[in-house]
């Protein structure tokens, strides 16, 4: 296939581009500026400079493409979860997805894949959460839902529209993991709330492999997480390499983060069963218990 990848130079985009090329696909990677264009070339793709908000220019860039992957995001650091800090990310998800779908439909693209998030779900306690589980809607995730609706609009046109609800990313090269490990080594990565809430995560390399596999599944929404969601206390221990020394009570987390606290305090034991069955995919790193601990050791190594 010839694949257009928006977000080709991001944390998920780079390993996805490399995985697509390794699978034999030709990749056109969205890159703004010479430095990012060189990154795309180094990863085996053809850099394309175009605005994600210009439908006519996008239509020309998508001519001859079989699939489009919208992985462009601008996520602020977790400690800065405010509405204003999410404005650019929300525009990429909401307006970018709408224009990219418009352009893909006009260009005759057959498959559209949208990156989404597993923390859309409402608190599930200890229950396993599948794709039909209740959602929690707020300003933190509304743009992700808007992007999902665009993928569904693409599917309703008679083509293949796929949404991947990814768990919390981690990898030794992921900026969020690097920052977390550095804080943990200083004793500053706390357990939030009771620590009993489930966290569903995914190694970025496995997330990239899932993106390639998604080119062959039917339209719909799929959870992409590892096999073993961890309780937050276990997750924090994997980052720190020891029992964390700090704990923030739920009321204080809410006071600091406002609505953003929903991202970290809510329990989401998310199942990957549907995507495994549809795509024949399985994560090589089955649990952050081992994978995140290994990434933390690599980051901390001199």
Beta strands, then each sheet from edge to edge (+ up, - down):
strand 1: 2-6
strand 2: 26-30
strand 3: 46-48
strand 4: 67-70
strand 5: 111-117
strand 6: 128-129
strand 7: 160-166
strand 8: 168-170
strand 9: 191-192
strand 10: 198-199
strand 11: 201-203
strand 12: 220-224
strand 13: 230-231
strand 14: 247-248
strand 15: 269-270
sheet 1: 3+ 2+ 1+ 4+ 5+ 7+ 12+
sheet 2: 6+ 15+
sheet 3: 8+ 11+
sheet 4: 9+ 14+
sheet 5: 10+ 13-
end
